[in-house]
């Protein structure tokens, strides 16, 4: 899990001309962290959640609205995450992140997929990338599931899915 220097297994071109590669299974999952000192040992019994499709990030006011909301949430369920740089401003906020990569752009190797950000390190996570491709653009889709400990000993299952349209 995490980043690896494995080779790309499947170079493709989308229906709209993007050149992309589907990473091998050992490069599908990635983990990265915001400010580690802010990571909690467990979530409380009330969990605040933000579900957000980051592709809308080009819209006016997006960065400010996302930043304001994400800073006050325990759990972020994100779709269409495109990491041009793992330290991007929108993926910090004192959370730890697990990302399931659906594909990488060939021009710069930047991954895109779904991610879960949380104030707590997940105890377990699993991803699934579709073998079927989205008809309009020809790219695979991803889902990600992660378990987080609650203060009372129970486990919270978080899931984010970017499905075929």
ABEGO torsion letter per residue (X at the ends): XEBBABBBABBBBBAAGBBBBBBBAAAABBBBBBBAAABBABBBABBBBBBBBAAAAABBGAAAAAAAAAAABABBBBBGBBBABAABAAABGGBBBBBBBABBBAAAGBBBEBBBBBABBBABBBBBBBABBBAAAGBBBBBBBBBBBBAAGBBBBBBBBBBBX
